[in-house]
C-alpha cells in the first residue's frame, strides 16, 4: 500500500487496491467514500461491572458500547466481586472476558485485598495477567501501603495507577485530590516507580504533574471528557452530573484544556462507570457516583475541542490512541502500518454527521451521562478488530456482529 496520513485518512483518498482491501473487511467503500479511517482507540479507565454487578453492565454490553464508540482496546477496573486481588478471583473476570468480550480487554489487578486498603493483594501472583495495579474508586490511604505497592510494582515492571482521594477532605474539595497526589509523587521519588494518575480534575493536580515531569519522574496522567467540557456552575440537580472526582470550576477546566494542549495531560479516558436507572435517579445528592462515556467520548471531544479549533484532530487521536497504548505497553503504530497488516484494527468515522446524544440508543446498560441532549459531531459507522467487522451503524442504530 502507498503511504497514507499517519493518524487518519479519507476512504476516497485511498487507491483502488487499498479500497478493495478495506472492503474485504466488510466495509462498503462506495457508501463510506467520504468517511475517515482512524485507529482503534484505547480507554485505560473502564468499569465493566462483571463479575458481581451484572445489573449495571456486563462484559458483553460494555464491550459493545466500546465498539460503538470506536474503542478497540479497554482496561477494566477492579472494583468487582470477587475483586481481582488473587489469581483465583482474577480468573473469574478473565473467564467472562474470554467468553463475551467484543473488543480487547485488559484487566487491572487490585493493589489491596478487596480494595479495602488494609492488606496487600497478591501482586506477584497476578502480575502476569493484569495490565497494571490500581484500587480505583478509592485512594490508598496508608502511605506505608502505597510505598510497599510501589516497590513491588517496580520490581514486577508494572504501573501503579492511582485514584487520588484523601477522604479526610470533602469530595468536592480540590485538596481531596491533589494532597494525595502530592504524597504519591514523593513516594515515586523514593521508589522510582512508574506511576499514572487517574481522572485529574483540578488545576493543582495539573501543576504537580507538570513539575513531576519536568523533574524527570516517570509520571503520566489522564483526564475525562466531562472535566474538559463542563464546569461546576453548569451542574444540575440530577444523578447524571454526579461522578468522583466531582467536576470543578471553570478555571480548573481551562487549566485542564491547556494541559491537554501542552502534553502535561497525556490521555483522555472515559471513566465509564454504569449504574442502574434507579441508582442514578435520586437527584444529585442521593445518586450513585459514576457516569458512562465510551459512546460519547470522541463525538463530544470532536465537537467541543476539534471543531472549535482548540486542538487538532491529530492531537485528539494522540490522546485516545497513541499515548494510552504506549504508556500501558500496547503496540502503537501509524495508520499506514496498521492497514498493511493481514488482520488490521481500525474504525470508520463520519466526521460530518451532527446529531443529538440520546442515551436510550446506547448499547451500554447505563443511561446516565451529563451529555444527554448535547449536539455533537462524528459518528463511528464501523469498527474492525483483527480483520473482523465488530459493529456497524446503519438504520440509525449500531449493530453488533457475532464473530465467535
C-alpha positions in Angstrom: 0.0 0.0 0.0 1.1 3.5 -0.6 1.8 5.9 2.2 -1.3 7.4 3.9 -1.7 10.1 6.5 -0.3 8.9 9.9 -3.4 9.4 12.0 -6.4 9.4 9.7 -7.3 9.1 6.0 -10.4 9.6 3.9 -11.5 6.4 2.2 -11.9 8.1 -1.1 -8.2 9.1 -1.0 -7.1 5.5 -0.9 -6.2 3.9 -4.2 -8.3 1.2 -5.8 -6.2 -1.6 -4.3 -6.4 -0.1 -0.9 -10.2 0.4 -1.1 -10.6 -3.2 -2.3 -8.7 -4.4 0.8 -10.8 -2.2 3.1 -14.0 -3.6 1.5 -12.7 -7.2 2.2 -13.3 -6.5 5.9 -17.0 -5.8 5.3 -16.7 -2.0 4.7 -18.9 -0.7 1.9 -16.4 1.8 0.4 -18.9 3.1 -2.1 -21.2 4.3 0.7 -18.4 5.3 3.0 -16.2 7.1 0.5 -16.3 10.4 2.3 -15.7 8.8 5.7 -12.4 8.6 7.6 -10.4 5.7 8.8 -9.0 6.3 12.3 -7.1 3.9 14.5 -9.0 2.0 17.2 -8.9 4.0 20.4 -7.7 2.7 23.8 -9.6 3.5 27.0 -7.5 3.0 30.1 -10.3 3.6 32.6 -13.5 1.4 32.2 -15.8 -0.2 34.7 -17.3 -3.3 33.1 -19.1 -4.4 36.4 -18.7 -8.1 35.6 -18.3 -10.2 37.8 -20.5 -9.1 40.6 -22.7 -6.3 39.3 -24.3 -7.5 36.1 -27.4 -5.4 36.6 -25.2 -2.4 35.9 -23.2 -3.7 32.9 -21.8 -6.9 31.6 -18.6 -7.7 29.6 -20.9 -8.2 26.6 -22.8 -4.8 26.9 -19.7 -2.9 28.0 -17.6 -4.0 25.1 -20.4 -3.5 22.6 -20.5 0.1 24.0 -16.8 0.4 23.5 -17.0 -0.8 19.8 -19.8 1.6 19.1 -17.5 4.4 20.3 -14.5 3.4 18.3 -12.7 1.8 21.2 -10.9 -1.4 20.3 -8.9 -1.8 23.5 -10.1 -1.1 27.0 -8.8 -1.6 30.5 -11.2 -3.0 33.2 -11.1 -1.6 36.7 -11.0 -4.0 39.7 -14.0 -2.8 41.8 -15.7 -6.1 41.2 -17.0 -9.1 43.1 -14.8 -11.1 43.5 -12.2 -8.4 43.5 -9.2 -9.4 41.3 -6.7 -9.4 44.2 -5.7 -13.0 43.8 -5.2 -15.4 40.8 -8.4 -17.3 41.6 -10.5 -14.1 41.9 -8.9 -12.7 38.8 -9.7 -15.8 36.8 -13.4 -15.3 37.2 -13.1 -12.0 35.3 -10.8 -13.5 32.7 -13.3 -16.3 32.0 -16.0 -13.7 31.4 -13.8 -11.7 29.1 -12.8 -14.7 27.1 -16.4 -15.7 26.7 -18.1 -12.5 25.9 -15.7 -9.6 25.1 -16.2 -8.0 21.7 -13.1 -5.8 22.0 -9.7 -6.4 23.6 -10.0 -6.2 27.4 -7.0 -5.9 29.7 -7.9 -6.3 33.4 -6.3 -4.4 36.2 -5.3 -6.1 39.4 -6.2 -4.6 42.8 -3.4 -3.1 45.0 -5.1 -4.2 48.2 -7.3 -7.1 49.2 -10.9 -6.1 48.3 -9.6 -2.6 47.6 -10.0 -2.1 51.4 -6.6 -0.6 51.9 -5.7 -3.0 54.8 -3.8 -5.8 53.3 -1.6 -6.1 50.2 -3.1 -8.1 47.3 -1.1 -10.9 45.7 0.6 -8.6 43.3 3.3 -11.2 42.4 0.7 -13.8 41.8 -1.5 -11.8 39.4 1.2 -9.6 37.7 1.5 -11.7 34.5 -2.3 -11.5 33.9 -3.0 -7.8 34.6 -2.2 -4.6 32.8 -1.3 -2.7 36.0 -2.3 -2.3 39.6 -4.9 0.1 41.0 -7.5 0.5 43.8 -9.5 2.8 41.5 -12.6 4.1 43.2 -10.7 4.6 46.4 -7.4 6.3 47.3 -4.8 4.2 49.1 -4.9 5.9 52.5 -1.9 4.3 54.1 1.4 5.9 53.0 3.3 2.7 54.0 0.9 0.6 52.0 1.4 2.7 48.9 5.2 2.7 49.4 5.1 -1.1 49.6 2.9 -1.3 46.5 5.2 0.9 44.5 8.3 -1.1 45.5 6.6 -4.3 44.4 5.2 -2.9 41.2 8.6 -1.6 40.2 10.2 -5.0 40.8 7.4 -6.5 38.7 7.7 -3.9 35.9 4.1 -2.7 36.4 2.5 0.7 36.6 0.8 1.9 39.8 -2.4 3.6 38.6 -3.8 5.9 41.3 -7.2 7.2 42.2 -6.0 10.0 44.3 -8.5 10.8 47.1 -7.8 11.9 50.6 -11.1 11.1 52.4 -10.3 13.5 55.3 -11.4 16.3 52.9 -14.9 16.7 51.4 -15.2 15.0 47.9 -15.6 18.4 46.1 -12.6 20.0 47.8 -9.6 20.2 45.4 -7.4 19.1 48.3 -9.1 15.7 48.3 -7.4 15.0 45.0 -4.1 16.9 45.0 -3.0 16.3 48.5 -2.8 12.5 48.0 -1.2 13.1 44.6 1.4 15.2 46.3 2.1 12.4 48.7 2.3 9.8 46.0 4.7 11.8 44.0 7.1 11.9 47.0 6.9 8.1 47.1 7.6 8.0 43.4 10.8 10.0 44.1 11.8 7.4 46.7 11.0 4.3 44.7 11.4 5.2 41.0 8.1 3.5 40.4 6.2 4.1 37.1 3.1 6.0 38.1 -0.1 7.0 36.4 -2.8 9.3 37.8 -6.5 8.7 37.1 -9.0 11.4 36.1 -7.3 14.6 37.3 -9.8 17.4 37.7 -8.0 20.3 39.5 -5.5 22.9 38.5 -3.3 22.0 41.4 -3.1 18.4 40.2 -2.0 19.7 36.8 0.8 21.8 38.3 2.0 18.8 40.4 2.1 16.6 37.3 3.8 19.2 35.2 6.5 19.7 37.9 7.0 16.0 38.3 7.5 15.5 34.6 10.0 18.5 34.5 11.9 16.8 37.3 12.1 13.6 35.3 9.8 11.4 37.3 8.1 8.5 35.4 4.6 10.0 35.7 1.7 10.3 33.4 -2.0 11.3 33.8 -5.4 11.2 32.3 -8.5 13.4 32.4 -12.0 12.7 31.1 -14.3 14.5 28.6 -16.6 15.8 31.4 -13.8 17.7 33.1 -12.8 19.3 29.8 -16.2 20.4 28.8 -18.3 21.1 32.0 -17.7 23.4 35.0 -19.5 23.2 38.3 -21.7 26.2 37.7 -23.4 24.1 35.0 -24.3 21.2 37.2 -28.0 20.4 37.7 -29.7 18.5 40.5 -29.6 15.2 38.7 -27.6 12.0 39.1 -26.1 12.3 35.6 -23.8 15.0 36.9 -22.5 13.0 39.8 -19.1 11.4 39.5 -15.9 11.0 41.5 -14.0 13.2 41.5 -16.6 15.9 41.1 -16.5 18.5 38.3 -14.6 21.6 39.3 -14.6 25.3 38.4 -14.4 27.0 35.0 -10.8 27.9 35.9 -9.9 24.3 36.5 -11.5 23.3 33.2 -9.4 26.0 31.4 -6.2 24.8 33.0 -7.0 21.2 32.1 -7.6 22.2 28.5 -4.2 24.0 28.4 -2.5 21.0 30.0 -4.0 18.7 27.3 -2.7 21.0 24.6 0.8 21.2 26.0 1.1 17.5 26.8 1.0 17.7 30.6 -2.2 15.6 30.4 -1.2 12.5 28.3 -4.5 10.9 27.5 -8.3 11.1 27.7 -10.0 8.3 29.4 -13.8 7.9 29.9 -14.1 6.5 33.5 -17.1 4.7 32.0 -19.0 3.7 35.2 -22.5 2.5 34.6 -25.2 2.2 37.2 -28.9 1.2 37.1 -31.5 3.8 36.3 -32.8 3.6 39.9 -29.3 4.2 41.3 -28.9 7.4 39.2 -32.5 8.8 39.7 -32.2 10.1 43.2 -31.1 13.6 42.5 -27.5 14.8 42.7 -27.1 14.2 46.4 -28.7 10.7 46.6 -27.5 9.1 43.3 -24.5 6.8 43.0 -21.2 8.2 41.8 -20.4 7.5 38.1 -21.4 8.1 34.5 -20.9 6.3 31.2 -18.7 7.6 28.5 -17.4 5.3 25.7 -20.1 6.0 23.2 -19.9 9.8 23.7 -16.1 10.4 24.2 -15.0 11.1 20.6 -18.1 12.9 19.4 -18.1 15.3 22.4 -14.3 15.9 22.1 -14.5 16.4 18.4 -17.4 18.9 18.6 -16.2 20.8 21.6 -12.4 20.8 21.1 -11.5 19.9 17.5 -14.4 21.6 15.6 -13.8 24.7 17.6 -10.1 24.8 16.8 -8.9 24.3 20.4 -6.9 21.2 19.5 -6.3 19.4 16.2 -7.7 16.0 15.2 -4.1 14.7 15.3 -3.9 15.7 19.0 -7.2 14.1 19.8 -6.1 10.8 18.2 -2.8 11.0 20.1 -4.6 11.2 23.4 -7.1 8.5 22.5 -4.8 6.1 20.7 -1.0 6.6 20.7 -0.3 7.9 24.3 -2.5 5.4 26.2 -1.2 2.4 24.2 2.4 3.4 24.6 2.1 4.1 28.3 0.4 0.8 29.0 2.7 -1.3 26.9 0.4 -2.0 23.9 1.7 -1.7 20.4 1.1 1.7 18.7 1.9 2.2 15.0 1.0 4.6 12.2 -2.3 4.1 10.4 -0.3 3.1 7.3 1.4 0.3 9.2 -1.9 -0.8 10.7 -3.7 -1.0 7.4 -0.8 -3.1 5.9 -1.4 -5.8 8.5 -3.1 -9.0 7.4 -5.7 -8.5 10.1 -5.8 -4.8 10.9 -7.7 -2.9 13.6 -9.4 0.4 12.8 -12.6 2.4 12.9 -14.5 4.2 10.2 -16.0 7.6 11.2 -18.4 10.1 9.6 -16.8 13.3 10.8 -19.6 15.4 9.3 -22.6 13.9 10.9 -24.1 16.1 13.6 -26.7 14.7 16.0 -28.1 14.9 19.5 -27.0 12.5 22.1 -29.8 10.2 23.2 -28.9 7.8 26.0 -31.8 5.5 25.0 -29.8 4.5 21.9 -26.7 3.4 23.9 -25.5 -0.2 23.7 -24.3 0.1 27.3 -26.8 -0.8 30.1 -26.0 2.6 31.6 -28.0 5.7 30.6 -26.6 8.3 32.9 -24.5 10.9 31.0 -24.1 14.7 31.5 -24.0 14.9 27.7 -27.7 13.9 27.4 -29.2 16.2 24.8 -25.9 17.7 23.6 -25.3 18.5 20.0 -22.2 16.5 18.9 -20.3 15.7 15.7 -18.8 12.5 14.5 -20.3 9.0 14.2 -18.5 5.7 14.4 -20.0 3.8 11.5 -17.9 0.7 11.6 -15.3 -0.9 13.9 -12.9 -3.6 12.7 -10.7 -5.6 15.1 -8.1 -8.1 13.8 -9.8 -8.0 10.4 -13.3 -8.7 11.8 -16.2 -6.3 11.4 -17.4 -6.0 15.0 -20.0 -3.3 14.7 -21.6 -1.1 12.1 -24.0 1.8 12.2 -27.0 1.6 9.9 -30.7 2.3 10.0 -30.0 4.8 12.8 -28.6 2.2 15.2 -25.5 0.3 16.0 -25.4 -3.4 15.0 -23.0 -5.8 16.7 -21.6 -8.8 14.7 -21.1 -12.1 16.5 -17.8 -13.4 15.1 -17.4 -16.2 17.6 
